[in-house]
Amino acid sequence: MNNMIKMVWLMVMLFSTSAVWAKVIEYELDVDYKTVNFTGQSIQAMTVGGTLPAPTLEATVGDTLRVTFHNKLDVETSVHWHGILLPNDQDGVPYLTAPPIAAGASLTYEYPIIHHGTYWYHSHTGLQEQRGVYGALVFHPKQGEQVEADHDVVVVLSDWTDEDPNQVMHNLKKSDDYYALKKDSVQSWAKVIQSGSEAIKHRLDGALMRMGPMDISDVGYDVFLVNGQRTFALPNIKVGETVRLRLINAGASSYFNVAYAGGPMTIVAADGVDVMPFDVVRQRLAIAETYDVIVTVPDGGAYEFRATSQDGTGYSSVILGKGVLMAAPTMPKPEPMMMDHAMHGEMDHANHAGMNKMDHAAMGHRVEEAEVPATQMMEYELLRSLTPTHFNPANPKRTVQLALTGDMERYAWSFNNKVLSESSQIMIRQGETVQFVLENKTMMAHPIHLHGHFFRVLNGQGDRSPLKHTVSVPAMQTVTIEFLANEEKDWFFHCHNLYHMKSGMTRVVSYEASTQLDKDYLSNVYSDRHWYYFADTAVQSHFAGGELRAENTRNAVNVEYDWNYEGEYEIEAVYERSFNRFFELYVGGQFEREDDDVDNIAVVGAHYLLPLLIEADFRLDSEGHGRLGLSSELQLTNRASFEWEVNTDREYRLQLDYEINKRVSLVGSRDDQYGWGGGIEVKF
């Protein structure tokens, strides 16, 4: 009997001890609208817990996190736990792993905390992340941090536009360089010629390969924020104290370069995972990445930590300490027309080279030398895991080749030239070592994120290759990652540039034995099928004309019309089917009246992009007549462009366009039928 009592008592004690250590950390937050003003204009944002960014949620390894969200919006929402290992049904991707949080409804997420680090959470519904639905997660280790600091500060970086994000997407669909003028990044021939022979050769080489001018970012933002402010001050930090800055890039489509006025930064963690500490003077944060850095506040003033958007259009700051402001180094604005395909890497190489030239011994900082060719991936060459990360060589292996592709004319981003609605799944099996070879065939870097897993980035560190959940793939470069298939069901895999993801650069990684993917169910997130509508109309002295267009990723209905004020007109209406960024077929009709003659014919044809970015148009009509046409557009200055088109029927049009703003332009043209004239063009 005594033994029975002892056993019961022991079980009670064990249960009580477990209950003491395994706490349930609870939060309850409203998702609602709130008026904000970052630019002098009041705008309706979306907030969590009434703040932008959302409140930081904290827990310790061993705890259970329980968070209830009450949706006060008039639309559905969702919350994804970025970088967190958790049960599949808690991952928060609506219509894939869980239902959305309906308007007026509530939803509770609950999962155990099994790893520490800096992470974040955000909406995976529509473009809500751009409007403010994002916040930080800090999960503490049980025994304290590997590298301790006197202060622990969360730094959430983000980009903000006063425009409705849906309008931003519409603008990008209308013209991939829609925001170039706002960003002062128009790559005109005037700038190319002014820059000299090397720039001219570079532009011509790119055009011969049918590549347009390189750009670093798509969207022209109004302001960049840190913790919801342009400047975040921490005056209570004293001279000589160390600060752990938990950096989170919550930007919708902006990379950030960060630098500190008080000397080098010691990187101690990447994407929540501790790494071998090393020092840098500058670090690039891809969209959705997190880094923990340690900085020290020197004597003599308040020291600026600055996060500059990679396109150089703005920055935000954290000020550490008090006194005279000691400004961080100014990041020079990059010049895309002079950037070759490896330039993303060369900028980082220059950063580390600059660090190596500094007198680290005098500063008391350690740095690892790294001589890496500029043509290699430079984003992560110094990241080194604290422990071996290799997988069991006996595991079955699977290699998946994924080309990162895009059609800038339609602003459609994809894997292997297919968007999500065309190729939904990547099938894998539990127990495999899965390797993704990511070959970027576009002129932009892409931050690629895998839900529910950490992967090794093969960066030359061998068995100590770092573990991450998001990896940047620079323009025209290849990055290889690998992970252990130790989960089940279905996990999102996508570019974390919000506008690239929504236009199609997305897949679902599915475990063959347990996938629950219902394509009809998933069709709710096929945003790449969404239709966009555009209209241009020009009224000139010699004729009026314009274009009406509706399009999605592959399909378009296009109507072009001219009218000369005397009853003569020409209308062409066609349905187009795009196969890739170089080739499309079309079918439709041409309706023409000249003098008193009316001629209606059917047409079928193809558009093909030639070297030098010249578009060829071959068509055959119902009367058996064939025609070849050529056309192109040249950006002469920031605001002036020249368009020309000519065909084998000896028809031609030359037009000069001067952009007053994105809606209104002054135009002048010469047409074989209508002659010379000028007027105004309005775009919608």
Buried (B, 14 or more C-beta within 10 A) or exposed (E): EEEEEEEEEEEEEEEEEEEEEEBEBEBEBBBBBBEBEBEEEEBEBBBBBEBBBBBBBBBBBBBBBBBBBBBBBEEBBBBBBBBBBBBBEBBBBBBBBBEBBEEEEBBEBBBBBEBBBBBBBBBBBBBBBBBBBBBBBBBBBEEEBBBEBBBBBBBBBBBBBBBBBBEBBBBBBBBBBBBBBBBEBBBBBBBBEEBEEEBBEBBEEBBEEBBBBBBBBBBBBBBBBBBBBBBBBBEEBEBEBBBBBBBBBBBBBBBBBBBBBBBBBBBBBBBBBBBBBBBBBBBBBBBBBBBBBBBBBBEEBBBBBBBBBBBBBBBBBBBBBBEEBBEBBEBEBBBBBBBBBBBBBBBBBEBBBBBBEBEBEEBEBEBBEBEBEBEBBBBBBBBBBBEEBEBEEEEEEBEBEBBBBBBBBBBBBBBBBBBBBBBBBBEBEEEBBBBBBBBBBBBBBBBBBBBBBBBBBBBBBEEBBBBBBBBBBBBBBBBBBBBBBEBBBBBBBBBBBBBBBBBBBBBBBBBEEEBBBEEEEBEEBBBBBBEBEBEBBBBBBBBBBBBBBBBBBBBBBBBBBBBBEEEBBBBBBBEBEBEBBBEBBBEBBBBBBEEEEEEEEEBBBBBEBEEEBBBEBBBBBEEEEEBEBBBBBEBBEBBBBBBBBBBEEEEBBBBBBBBEEBEEBBBBBBBEBBEEBBBEBEBE
